[in-house]
Amino acid sequence: MAKELVLSLDGQRFSVSFRKIDREQIYGSIEIEAFDERAIRQLLVLAADGKTLLDKGGTALATLDEKGNSVERNTLKAVNLEGEELPVVESSFSVRNDLEVAHVDDYLAQLVKSVYVLDPFEGGDIDYLLDHLASGLIYRFPFSYRGGTEYDNAFVIGNGSEAFMIIGKQAKFQYSMLNQAARLDSIEEEEISGDDLDFDLF
Amino acid sequence: MAINISNTKNRDAVVAFEAVVPKREVAFVDPKGKPVRTQKLLKTDIEHDLTALLKKKKDLNAVGKALVKDDPEIDLEHFGMTLTDTSRVYVSKKGIIHLVDEWEVLKNPDGETRERRQRQKQSQNINSDIPLRWSGKFIKKEDAAHKFIFTHKRQLIHVNGLTYDFLYEMAKELHERNSLMLLRGGEKGDQPIIMTRGAKPYNAFLEGRIDGDSYLLVLQLSNMELKRPPMSEPGAVATGSSTTKKSPAKTAKKK
């Protein structure tokens, strides 16, 4: 069942539905198969003890206090950097979401979590929004899928006649001054995701 | 880690290359107001998961009865131990194997297999003898934002006074042009960047900003254009979840 998200621009309301998209849907994917001389082999995770092997789903995330004791997640409180308790935010599906014009620098400063393509909800009309996006404008609004402790940033951006919603978090950039030189180390970059198709956009 | 990069004059330098983390504005505290942390723990291993229990008990009913009667799914000695420094290993019935032959199975967006080929692991090219090059292709920020999804970011930072000037000038030029610069690797300067051996390639765009005497140089990495996938035409049932057709279970056909 499609979910309805209500956006508002210049006092006009638009109901949109959205669909998550990813790279595999556009370009396809690559799976790796590994063989030894006998048969295909399974890729597992080996714990630091050198003998415990686990598969997907073999791990859990625990919340621990300062002494290392487990803490129930439902007893936690969300606070800001000053230690003040934060109010619970509503799900973006239960409110009208007012679009504000965003600067491209803010958009480029996002660490992207997910990408959605937008369509009119149940045959509605979003031409007014599409026209504004076609002029190159980017819009933003605070977004929370289920509600909770904090919003993500949602950017609404167009390409051709399509509208997209990019969900992300603001990156922590730090401008560098002369006296703030970094130290080179030999630590290898960790691979940031799985295997993929080679492609050339140009 | 380090990155070897050249500027518009083809002068190159090795500078630092750092991950970018999200800005944190929310923290969680326990009922006493003290900070908490998360820790990855062992929940189950392959000797106690459902596959292993099914092998021992033959069917789900028998597994269910065993779970009611005893705790065959729990290893009290090990479960709950913290997991750090894990590795990924290939395993056969006899244990860990170190020599495998890897094949790539290329699939179309609809999940259909397009090609099988032996895996070629390409070397990283961000810190090699050949520096990453400015391609000369400036792309206005607005244009780039509407064409590509920048899925990852890395920040470039100087390591001494000389490289401060080197990077500041780059950032200044990009800032004044309000553009990103496409970076390329390899001898001919025609390859996307590869950060570790065998990792996937990314198109890398350098973004520069300055503020007085300070600068910000960000490598914006993209492996995806901003466009509607062919299987996601309007009219299809829209949901908030991914519609990627999951590939069928790996076929264990011997090559």
Interface residues (C-beta under 8 A of the other chain):
Chain A: M1 A2 K3 S17 F18 R19 K20 I21 D22 R23 E24 Q25 I26 Y27 G28 S29 I30 E31 I32 E33 A34 F35 D36 R38 A39 I40 R41 Q42 L43 L44 V45 L46 A47 A48 T52 L53 L54 D55 G57 G58 T59 A60 L61 A62 T63 L64 D65 E66 V71 T75 L76 K77 A78 V79 N80 L81 G83 L86 V104 D105 Y107 L108 L111 V112 V115 Y116 V117 D119 P120 G136 I138 Y145 T149 E150 I157 G158 N159 E162 F164 I166 K169 Q170 A171 K172 F173 Q174 Y175 S176 M177 L178 Q180 A181 A182 R183 L184 D185 S186 I187 E188 E189 E190 E191 I192 S193 G194 D195 D196 L197 D198 F199 D200 L201 F202
Chain B: M1 A2 V14 V15 A16 F17 E18 V20 V21 P22 K23 R24 E25 V26 A27 F28 V29 D30 P31 G33 K34 P35 V36 R37 T38 Q39 K40 L41 L42 K43 T44 D45 I46 E47 D49 T51 H78 M81 L83 T84 D85 T86 S87 R88 V89 Y90 V91 S92 I96 I97 L99 V100 D101 E102 W103 E104 V105 L106 K107 N108 P109 R114 R119 Q124 I126 K137 K141 E142 A145 H146 K147 F148 I149 F150 T151 H152 K153 Q155 I157 H158 V159 N160 G161 T163 Y164 L167 L182 P192 M195 T196 G198 A199 K200 P201 N203 E207 R209 D211 D213 S214 Y215 L216 L217 V218 Q220 S222 N223 M224 E225 L226 K227 R228 P229 P230 M231 S232 P234 G235 A236 V237 A238 T239 G240 S241 S242 T243 T244 S247 K250 A252 K253 K254 K255
